[in-house]
Amino acid sequence: MSQPATPPHAPAVPRLGQGIVFLSREAEVRHAYHPSLNVLSEREWYVSFDVGASTESLDYHTRGTRTTDGGATWTDAGPLVARPASPPTTHTIRTRHFGGGRMIGFGKWEDRLGYETQRSNRQTLGQVPMRLFWIESRDHGRTWSPPRWIEPPLVGPTWELCHPIIPLPDGSWAAPVATWRGWNGDLPNGEVSGLLVSSDQGATWPRFVPTFDGRQSGCIHWEQSVAVRRDGSLVATAWVYDPRTRETRPSVFVTSPDGGRTFTAPRPTGFLAQTCKVLELKSGKVVTAYRRHDQPGLWVELAAVDAAGWRTERRGLLWGGVASGMSGKTSTSEELNQLRFGYPSLAELGDGSVLIAFWGSSDRDRNAIHWLRFDPNAI
């Protein structure tokens, strides 16, 4: 699969390495989405990702793959959870390495009985009935526990899930989510993103801490990214979308100086983006990767983020040629299902370079999972 062309005059970021994590065989044509990158050592990486004939198909599920030679070759690690033969279900899971051999997966389990042809309602932006769950591996993702169900403290009634569970400074677990409409469009608690919090290692989830609140503006804050910083504070970004006008608005960020108990009011990042993911480097600077809305391609930037705000130092194009896809010309659900790349997942390696995995296609035939490595100081 060829690399999309770089738009003219775009500042291209030099790559230190690149490759394909997963690409289906031509005979089966399965699409891959939403990778979670886990660096187990400098050369051993585990990537989980969603795969299926389409985002709507009944074979949609999450599986893993592993490299022990720094991305040169990959070995299929199989599905993370088994699915029953009936009734029909689909699922999606995000994973995170918790240290040692321990990994935690955070997912949603979708009931497809009566919804065999669609996971999302084109008219209402609603989703099929679903439950949240988590799973655990103690052997670096080689085997996984059965699903352990999460009972949220508020009604979604369904949920957006675009982030793994993260450990908070006080030892609690936080599961970033956003409320989402039920199939018929019901949204009893309005548009709000936040953290489901468990203080007992996932046994119960009694707290919900808002991060981005769209209940007054009506805006959705999609695909939030939350990073715990070395000083114990948190920073989070979000894709701001107005479902009434079908417009993407300028991206915002919030911080939490008290370790995730409360968050500040949103402030501007200075870019217009979708599916932005954030990583704090050992230097204390923040690197982000996002699908840029006003220009084609996957972009990265280095920024200083503190009480004074978000100050971009450098910005460049990492993987280009494909537009964001959210033009507002058709229904929001339809445009989401037709996106051609996104969901970057980042990690810093020992030499200070940044490793990134994302899904993308240049020809619409097959979506692949890509990996790239770059020097954040060369942006």
Number of C-alpha atoms within 10 A of each C-alpha: 12 7 12 15 12 17 15 8 6 14 14 19 20 15 15 12 13 16 15 18 26 23 16 16 9 9 6 10 15 19 24 30 25 26 30 27 24 24 19 18 12 13 13 14 19 27 28 30 26 23 26 20 15 18 21 16 16 19 17 20 23 25 20 21 19 23 19 16 12 16 19 13 12 18 13 14 16 15 19 26 17 12 15 9 7 8 10 16 20 23 20 24 29 24 29 24 22 17 10 10 13 14 20 22 25 25 26 23 20 20 18 20 13 10 19 15 11 15 21 21 20 16 13 16 19 22 24 22 19 18 17 21 18 22 20 21 20 16 12 21 26 17 15 19 14 14 19 15 17 20 15 17 13 13 14 21 22 23 21 19 22 22 25 23 25 23 18 21 17 11 12 15 20 25 23 27 27 26 24 27 25 22 21 13 15 16 17 14 14 20 22 23 27 21 22 24 27 21 16 11 13 19 12 16 20 14 16 20 17 18 31 27 19 17 13 9 9 15 24 24 28 25 23 28 23 28 20 20 21 13 10 15 17 23 25 23 28 28 25 24 22 15 15 10 9 16 15 21 17 18 22 23 24 21 26 19 16 13 18 24 16 14 21 13 13 17 15 15 20 13 17 20 25 28 24 27 25 25 24 23 19 13 8 15 16 22 24 21 28 25 28 23 21 12 18 19 25 29 23 26 22 24 20 15 19 12 7 7 15 18 15 16 12 14 21 19 24 23 22 21 17 22 18 21 17 20 14 15 10 11 17 22 17 17 17 13 13 14 16 20 26 25 25 26 26 25 20 21 16 10 8 15 18 19 21 21 26 26 25 27 22 18 12 11 12 22 24 23 29 20 23 19 21 21 16 23 12 14 20
